[in-house]
Amino acid sequence: MARIEGKADLILSGGPVWCGLEQGFAEAVAVRDGLVLATGKASEIEVLAGQGTRRIDLRGRLAMPAFHDAHMHLMSLGRNAAKIDARADATASIADLLEKIATRAGETQPGAWVMATGYDHDRFAEKRHPTRWDLDKASPHHPVWLQRCCGHMGVANSAALKLAGIDRDTPDPSGGVIVRQNGEPTGLLQERAQEALRAVMPDPGVEQLVEAIEIAGKRCLSYGIGSVMDACVGSAGGWADVEAYEAAHAAGRLPVRMTMAMGGGPTGIAEEAYAKGYVTGRGDAMLRVGPVKFFTDGSAGGCTAAMNKPYTNGDLGVLIFEDREMDDMVGHYHHRGYQVAVHAIGDAAIDQTIASFDKCCTDGTCSHRRHRIEHCGFVDEGHLDSMERLGLIPAPQPVFVRDFGDTYLDVLGEQRSAECYPMARWQRRGLKPAMSSDTPVSDVNPFVNLHAAVTRRTIGGETVGAAECLTLAEALATYTENGAHACGVDDRLGVLEAGKTADIAVLDGDPFSRGIDDLLATSADLTLLEGAVRFDRHGETG
């Protein structure tokens, strides 16, 4: 039994305690002053009880390290609560969507924006993207913006396009596409073509952003998530995003531990962050600066992830930057001391990303910097070799196989789809893939993500790449200790062992003794940060 000195403030016992992939199981865990005091057999932990020790009876439920979602968009998740929900489980067709937009427009002040988010064109009954003309029927006088679930494209109505100055004579911007029909913009804007539209949207105020942080953070706690990385701070309100996180922290309205990935590239806030001293590692245990993050391509489901071989529609996707530009950006942030996190999904984008890291890491390794490839979807063995050599960390979302796997099969075929997001190969090579949700692209619910990691099963029931299935223990490790490693906080988070921070999730049962498909119905009953209960589903701790 590993332990530190002193009597316990809190003991959790009466059920299995999963401490980590190498640490395995214990019968109980003791907490003192916000840290894990000891883990071990129930009899060993019991001697650490004092007169004032509080107790949580697990009643056969699993206790484990709180989840660490290493790539998500907390602020966007909270802000989406006020937008029309266009996800497939809420909006089955374009016709349904137009009805919701018309209703919202009728309730909205003239000239104000109507926003919807989360649609997947492949799951609409019509099997297509909406157009500006569809949206005009529902709301001809309000500007409308409909964001696709991936965030890499969306549809604007005519009023919104007019505000953005986009018409048939507007050229495609570098790294973006204005989709057209007979020369006329259809309203579908891909990748950097969205920037013109976002430039004319009203910026949210700091208080609005704080409210979004609080809403989304409490939702995370309800799933047993204790720590997250916001993967593009600055994308909602520029520097106001940072001000909002700091204000939420100061007011006690930051429910979860936050690592801020500063948005980089031409439209990001990284230069302002550096000028103000916001470099990787700045902050405290609740709010800290992480990497600079920027995009190289789009999404595979939207056929904008940059590929070396074409999609079934003949496209190769969108490579946002030229090689020289990528080399300059990666080197720039690396030499300023930042951890660098590059969004790259398609194999061509991953080629470019690895080549840029190779050029800036002249000693042949970046492992001490923990540079990351976000998503890192479609890789080959050569990529894995290079990632291992350079110490690059993948930050993937197995839930994409569930949510978008059927689309991958359609647009990329069976073989290329089967090789995507190779969780098992990454984990067993020691690359520490950091499983994450990318919410609101996919559900923040970690149990849906875990199910995808251990089954590789799509919504349509297809198994895509069965060889990449993880064991449950491996999957939990990628969602806890690997996430902490990718965010540079594994010195205190990610496993339950003496001296580590007592961030603990108590599930509603023991998934190790249940069937795999029961993961989809699993929930968290309790979430503790530093041994203090921050979420209590049933009020059991008073």
C-alpha positions, 0 to 999 in steps of 0.5 A: 500500500502506497501512502503519505502521512496523516489521518484521512479526511475522506475514505471511499470504500465498499466497491472497486477503485480503479487507480490507473492502467499500471496501478490496477485496482484497490479496495479503498482510497483515502484522501487528506488535504485534497490529495490521495493519502493512500490506496489499498485493501479496505483493512489497510485504509481503515487504519487511516480513519480518524474521529472526523473522517468522512466516508462515501460508501461505494455500494459496489460502484466503481471509483476512478480518476476523474475523466480528463477531456484533452480536446473539447470546446467548453465555451462553445458547448455552453453557448450552444445551449441558446442556439437551435439544436440541429443534431440528428437526434433533435432534427431529422430533416431539413424540413424540421430545421426550417420549421425551427428556424421560422419559429425562432425568427418569429421570436427574435428582434428584427435584424438579430441573428438566428443561430443553429448548430450541430447538423450532419447533412448525411443524417438529414432525411434529404441527405444533403446540405441545406442551401441559402434558399432553403434558409431564406424561406424560413427567415428572409429578414434575419441573418441565419447561420447554420453550423455543421457538427464538425465546425469546419463549414456551415450554411448562411442565408442571403441576409447573412451573406450580404452582411459578409459581403459574399456574392457571386463575384467574391473569390474563394479565400486562401484555405477556404471554399465558397460552394457555388451552384451555377456561379451563385454561392449556395450559402455553404462556406467551408474552412476559412471561407467562414471567417468573413461571416464570423467577422460580422457576427456580434461578439459576445460579452464577457458575462455571456461567456462566463455564463457559458463556461459555468453551464458547460462546466457543470455539465462536464461534472455531471459526467465525471469529467474533472479537467478539460482543455478548451482547444481554441481559446479566442474563437468565440470572442477573441481576448474576451475568452481569456478574460471570461475564463479568468473572471469565472475562476476569480468568481468561483464559477469555473466548475472544472480544471481548464487548460487553455489552448490559445488559438494561433495562426492569422486569426488567433490570439497567440501573438497577444497572449505572448505579448502579455506573458501567457505562455505554456504553463502559466496559471494555477491548478484550476486555470492554466495556459496550454498549447498554441493550436491552429488548423491545417485542414478540415473534417473527413465527414465534410470531405475537407480533411486533406487527403493524398488520395481522393474521396469518392467524390473526387476531391482531395480536401482542403490544405489550409496553409502552404508548406512554408507557412506551416513550417514558419508557424510551427517553428515560431511557436516552438521557439517561443516556448509553447507546446504546439497543437496542430489540427490535422485529420487527413493523411496529407495534412499529417504529412505536412504537420510531421514535416514541420515538426521535423524541421523545428525539432533539430535535435530529432525529438520534441518529446520534452515539449509534448507537441500534439497532433489534434485528431490525427485521423488517417495515419499510416505506419510511417506516420506512427514511426515519425510520431514515436521518433519525435515524441508527438502526442495524438489527441483523437476522438474514437467517438468519431468512428461511432458518429461519422463512421458510416459517412467515412465508409461512403466517402473513403471506403472500407479499408481507409476507414478501418485504419482511422484513429488507430487507438490500439496501435498508438496505445501499445506503441507508448504514444499515449493517445489522449481520448477526447470528445471535441464537444460540441462536435460530438457528445461530451458524454465520455461513456459513449466515447468509451463504447466507441473505443472498445467496439469501433461500432458506427451508429449504423451498426458497422464495425470499422477497424476491429483491430483497433479496439481497446480494452476497457482499462486501456480506454479509461487510461486514454481518457484519464492519465493520457489526457493529463499527460497531453496537457502537461499536468500528469504530475498531479492528475490522471491516476489515483496514487499517494500524493496525486490530487484527489479528483475522483469520479464515482460511476453508477455501477462497475463497468468492468462487471457489466456488458460492453453495451451497458457503457452507453447507459452508464453515468456518474453519480459523484464527481470530486475535485481535491476530495470535495464533492462538486457533483452529487446526482442523488444527494447522497453526500448531503 
